[in-house]
């Protein structure tokens, strides 16, 4: 009872800043993955590639699968 708690403001601000930057990086990555997946699914739907559309919808691979699909489907168009 009656203990005084001290907070080092420098450490507190460093922790707060690093937490905010970590959260910002995660949010940016999530937005990138959502946009990449959406674009890949849109292209699969436009090309009537039902198999690719369902694979892209079901599997979440941190943007790797949609990126591969976009690269390979572009080469097939040329």
N, C-alpha and C positions, 0 to 999 in steps of 0.2 A: 504494500500500500504506500502510496505517496512517492513512488519512484518517478524520477524525471526521465523522459525518453528524449534523446537528442537525435536529430536528423542532420546528416551532412548534406547540405544543399547541392554541393558539387556532384557527389555520387548520385543523388536523387535525379538531378537534371541530366546526367550522362545516361542513366538507366532509362529515363523517360524518352530521351532523344533516340537512343538505340532501339527502343521498343517501337517508337513511331516510324522510324526508317524501315524496320523489319516488316511492320504492318503495311507500309506503303509499297514495299517491294512485292509482298505477297498479293496485294490487291492488283498491282500492275500485271503480274504474271497471270492471275486468274482472268482478268479482262482480256489479255492477249489470247489465252487458250480458248475462251468463249468465242471471241471474234474469229479465230482461226477455224475452230470447229464449225461455226455457223457458215462461214464461207465455203468450206469443204462440203458440208451437207447441201448447201444451195447448189453448188456445181454438180454434185451427184444427182440431185433431183432434176436439174435441167437436162442432164445427159441421160436421164431415165435409167440410172444405175441403181436399181433397187437394192442389190446386195451390198454395195458400198454404202448406200444411205443408211441401212440398218446397222451395219458394222460401226459406222461413225457415230450413230445415235447411241448404241449400247456400250461401246468400249471407251473408257476415259484413259488416255495415255499421256496426259500432260502435253498435248499438242503434237506429239510425234506422229501418230497415225494420220491426223488431218493434213499435216505438212507433207508427209509422204504421198498421200493421195493427190494433193494439189500439184506436186512436182510431177508425178507420173501421168496424171490426166492431162496436164499441159503438153507434155511431150507427145502424147497420142494425137492431139489435135493438129500438131504441125506436120 
